[in-house]
């Protein structure tokens, strides 16, 4: 199928993009890499009256230091992060996650902001950024606001984004040498969305202690009790029983097979964080 007819605007600046989005009739949609919206247009699952192209908006294409945070423009592509194009993102974790997203052709075009806005429960960035306790910057014509990545996604394909608002940036805490991280997802074949996934991040210097499940029916779920136990007592606290209990509490309605897959994902991401391959 082909997309239904729509007006197309290529924005040159963020104010122009927000003005076009705010002044248009209900149904206007922003687009950057088109790896999520493109298929939805072609299948006519989305029929916006106007598409606003953000791919050449300079304000969305920079990576800078913002106080004690690293500000990543929403139109930065997965491939640019994977390839270490920006020195501030050469921290291992971000590159590792980006390199595992779909296929290279998708990573060349897909953007970090587009993935977050699409809010597929099995996607990588909602899980990864929730684990880092990142913030998401949302912009509209009247100003900007920041929300926690862990609170941004309300459900499958549903977010906190309001009418006339776009994701303008992701704000990452600076990651030091003491950060221990792990990221694991279970896929039946390379490039597909995960059937189970988990991520962990621990930093004794900053107090970060997060273990998070992804590929659920809704947003990622933090295993807070397990993470705090590991932070206090070390990786030995991540016993099979503790992992199973945390997963069961996070997904009480899942069947035994689904819980078992997520338990394996947690075990393997923790092994990556604290084992011989820890980064």
C-alpha positions as semicolon CSV with decimal commas, in nm:
position;residue;x (nm);y (nm);z (nm)
1;X;0,000;0,000;0,000
2;X;0,093;0,365;-0,028
3;X;0,032;0,650;0,210
4;X;-0,282;0,861;0,190
5;X;-0,226;1,215;0,062
6;X;-0,072;1,464;0,304
7;X;0,101;1,802;0,300
8;X;0,479;1,788;0,345
9;X;0,693;2,052;0,515
10;X;1,071;2,028;0,562
11;X;1,149;2,236;0,870
12;X;1,475;2,429;0,879
13;X;1,462;2,534;1,245
14;X;1,299;2,408;1,562
15;X;1,076;2,718;1,599
16;X;0,955;2,666;1,241
17;X;0,879;2,300;1,310
18;X;0,688;2,384;1,628
19;X;0,500;2,663;1,453
20;X;0,396;2,431;1,170
21;X;0,291;2,166;1,419
22;X;0,097;2,411;1,634
23;X;-0,072;2,599;1,350
24;X;-0,182;2,291;1,156
25;X;-0,507;2,106;1,180
26;X;-0,530;1,815;1,422
27;X;-0,346;1,518;1,273
28;X;-0,011;1,674;1,180
29;X;0,282;1,446;1,257
30;X;0,656;1,510;1,289
31;X;0,891;1,271;1,113
32;X;1,270;1,234;1,121
33;X;1,421;0,902;1,013
34;X;1,082;0,764;0,901
35;X;1,162;0,413;1,027
36;X;0,851;0,404;1,247
37;X;0,616;0,655;1,088
38;X;0,700;0,552;0,729
39;X;0,557;0,198;0,755
40;X;0,254;0,331;0,944
41;X;0,189;0,579;0,663
42;X;0,225;0,314;0,395
43;X;-0,010;0,077;0,578
44;X;-0,246;0,370;0,640
45;X;-0,240;0,305;1,010
46;X;-0,157;0,678;1,035
47;X;-0,322;0,938;0,812
48;X;-0,191;1,280;0,914
49;X;-0,302;1,590;0,730
50;X;0,056;1,719;0,734
51;X;0,400;1,563;0,782
52;X;0,673;1,787;0,922
53;X;1,024;1,666;0,841
54;X;1,266;1,729;1,130
55;X;1,570;1,554;0,982
56;X;1,752;1,878;0,891
57;X;1,676;2,081;1,201
58;X;2,018;2,176;1,337
59;X;1,894;2,214;1,695
60;X;1,800;1,845;1,694
61;X;2,132;1,731;1,545
62;X;2,383;1,822;1,817
63;X;2,537;1,652;2,120
64;X;2,650;1,897;2,387
65;X;2,722;1,927;2,759
66;X;2,436;2,082;2,958
67;X;2,558;2,125;3,316
68;X;2,606;1,779;3,462
69;X;2,415;1,618;3,173
70;X;2,488;1,526;2,813
71;X;2,222;1,664;2,579
72;X;2,159;1,440;2,278
73;X;1,950;1,594;2,000
74;X;1,644;1,389;1,915
75;X;1,738;1,357;1,546
76;X;2,071;1,186;1,616
77;X;2,063;0,850;1,440
78;X;2,130;0,508;1,589
79;X;2,421;0,461;1,348
80;X;2,586;0,787;1,457
81;X;2,577;0,667;1,817
82;X;2,697;0,318;1,718
83;X;2,989;0,459;1,520
84;X;3,103;0,690;1,800
85;X;3,057;1,002;1,587
86;X;3,011;1,210;1,902
87;X;3,285;1,186;2,164
88;X;3,042;1,246;2,450
89;X;2,857;0,926;2,358
90;X;3,164;0,700;2,337
91;X;3,084;0,538;2,670
92;X;3,025;0,176;2,574
93;X;2,665;0,147;2,688
94;X;2,505;0,380;2,433
95;X;2,715;0,241;2,149
96;X;2,638;-0,118;2,249
97;X;2,262;-0,056;2,259
98;X;2,263;0,134;1,929
99;X;2,460;-0,139;1,751
100;X;2,195;-0,398;1,838
101;X;1,897;-0,209;1,695
102;X;1,740;-0,382;1,394
103;X;1,965;-0,373;1,083
104;X;2,227;-0,125;0,963
105;X;1,989;0,020;0,704
106;X;1,742;0,099;0,982
107;X;2,014;0,241;1,206
108;X;2,135;0,471;0,928
109;X;1,801;0,651;0,924
110;X;1,625;0,582;1,253
111;X;1,661;0,840;1,532
112;X;1,669;0,817;1,909
113;X;1,380;1,063;1,942
114;X;1,170;0,883;1,684
115;X;1,211;0,552;1,864
116;X;1,105;0,706;2,195
117;X;0,804;0,881;2,041
118;X;0,688;0,559;1,871
119;X;0,703;0,385;2,212
120;X;0,712;0,024;2,100
121;X;0,738;-0,181;2,423
122;X;1,004;-0,404;2,265
123;X;1,223;-0,116;2,144
124;X;1,572;-0,062;2,283
125;X;1,587;0,307;2,374
126;X;1,289;0,317;2,615
127;X;1,456;0,040;2,816
128;X;1,811;0,172;2,793
129;X;1,728;0,531;2,885
130;X;1,502;0,427;3,170
131;X;1,792;0,221;3,307
132;X;2,025;0,523;3,298
133;X;1,758;0,739;3,466
134;X;1,780;0,981;3,172
135;X;1,552;1,278;3,113
136;X;1,358;1,357;2,796
137;X;1,320;1,716;2,679
138;X;0,984;1,796;2,523
139;X;0,938;2,115;2,322
140;X;0,634;2,306;2,203
141;X;0,580;2,663;2,085
142;X;0,515;2,786;2,440
143;X;0,834;2,638;2,589
144;X;1,004;2,315;2,698
145;X;0,972;2,069;2,983
146;X;1,170;1,771;3,105
147;X;1,037;1,434;3,216
148;X;1,206;1,120;3,342
149;X;1,256;0,857;3,074
150;X;1,103;0,601;3,311
151;X;0,779;0,804;3,323
152;X;0,756;0,910;2,958
153;X;0,599;0,593;2,818
154;X;0,246;0,536;2,952
155;X;0,169;0,217;2,761
156;X;0,222;0,046;2,428
157;X;0,258;0,322;2,166
158;X;0,135;0,578;2,422
159;X;0,345;0,857;2,576
160;X;0,325;1,183;2,769
161;X;0,357;1,386;2,447
162;X;0,090;1,654;2,421
163;X;-0,062;1,807;2,109
164;X;0,188;2,034;1,937
165;X;0,481;1,887;2,129
166;X;0,788;1,699;2,006
167;X;1,087;1,531;2,164
168;X;1,375;1,776;2,123
169;X;1,651;1,598;2,317
170;X;1,754;1,321;2,552
171;X;1,950;1,426;2,861
172;X;2,194;1,165;2,988
173;X;2,379;1,164;3,317
174;X;2,754;1,174;3,259
175;X;2,890;0,821;3,282
176;X;3,220;0,769;3,458
177;X;3,470;0,489;3,486
178;X;3,288;0,337;3,784
179;X;2,972;0,261;3,586
180;X;2,895;-0,111;3,552
181;X;2,632;-0,196;3,295
182;X;2,471;-0,486;3,118
183;X;2,218;-0,512;2,837
184;X;2,064;-0,829;2,703
185;X;1,773;-0,905;2,476
186;X;1,634;-1,234;2,354
187;X;1,557;-1,242;1,981
188;X;1,483;-1,546;1,768
189;X;1,673;-1,392;1,478
190;X;1,909;-1,100;1,434
191;X;1,742;-0,766;1,380
192;X;1,396;-0,840;1,513
193;X;1,231;-0,683;1,817
194;X;1,307;-0,849;2,148
195;X;1,080;-1,112;2,304
196;X;1,245;-1,044;2,639
197;X;1,502;-0,787;2,744
198;X;1,670;-0,646;3,052
199;X;1,926;-0,382;3,137
200;X;2,127;-0,297;3,447
201;X;2,336;0,001;3,550
202;X;2,528;0,048;3,876
203;X;2,755;0,335;3,968
204;X;2,885;0,352;4,324
205;X;3,008;0,707;4,268
206;X;2,668;0,851;4,172
207;X;2,444;0,605;4,357
208;X;2,282;0,479;4,038
209;X;2,136;0,132;4,089
210;X;1,888;0,015;3,827
211;X;1,770;-0,320;3,691
212;X;1,491;-0,283;3,437
213;X;1,281;-0,522;3,230
214;X;1,183;-0,445;2,871
215;X;0,974;-0,610;2,599
216;X;0,665;-0,615;2,822
217;X;0,304;-0,535;2,735
218;X;0,364;-0,174;2,838
219;X;0,650;0,045;2,960
220;X;0,975;-0,093;3,103
221;X;0,948;-0,209;3,464
222;X;1,218;-0,141;3,724
223;X;1,313;-0,422;3,963
224;X;1,385;-0,178;4,244
225;X;1,419;-0,427;4,531
226;X;1,663;-0,641;4,335
227;X;1,870;-0,339;4,229
228;X;1,895;-0,205;4,584
229;X;1,988;-0,546;4,719
230;X;2,270;-0,574;4,464
231;X;2,388;-0,220;4,543
232;X;2,404;-0,300;4,914
233;X;2,531;-0,658;4,911
234;X;2,702;-0,700;4,576
235;X;2,619;-0,914;4,272
236;X;2,588;-1,224;4,491
237;X;2,248;-1,089;4,596
238;X;2,117;-1,164;4,247
239;X;2,026;-1,523;4,326
240;X;1,794;-1,714;4,092
241;X;1,524;-1,685;4,358
242;X;1,568;-1,309;4,390
243;X;1,557;-1,264;4,013
244;X;1,249;-1,485;3,980
245;X;1,073;-1,294;4,257
246;X;1,149;-0,958;4,098
247;X;1,033;-1,069;3,754
248;X;0,713;-1,223;3,896
249;X;0,627;-0,899;4,076
250;X;0,690;-0,694;3,762
251;X;0,482;-0,913;3,531
252;X;0,224;-1,095;3,745
253;X;-0,005;-1,185;3,455
254;X;0,265;-1,337;3,234
255;X;0,284;-1,708;3,165
256;X;0,570;-1,926;3,288
257;X;0,755;-1,920;2,956
258;X;0,748;-1,541;2,932
259;X;0,868;-1,505;3,291
260;X;1,144;-1,759;3,229
261;X;1,270;-1,564;2,926
262;X;1,281;-1,240;3,123
263;X;1,455;-1,412;3,414
264;X;1,724;-1,530;3,172
265;X;1,757;-1,178;3,031
266;X;1,810;-1,035;3,381
267;X;2,062;-1,304;3,473
268;X;2,262;-1,247;3,154
269;X;2,262;-0,867;3,172
270;X;2,387;-0,887;3,532
271;X;2,655;-1,134;3,428
272;X;2,766;-0,883;3,165
273;X;2,771;-0,602;3,422
274;X;2,964;-0,788;3,693
275;X;3,129;-1,079;3,515
276;X;3,455;-1,102;3,329
277;X;3,299;-0,910;3,037
278;X;3,185;-0,619;3,255
279;X;3,236;-0,279;3,099
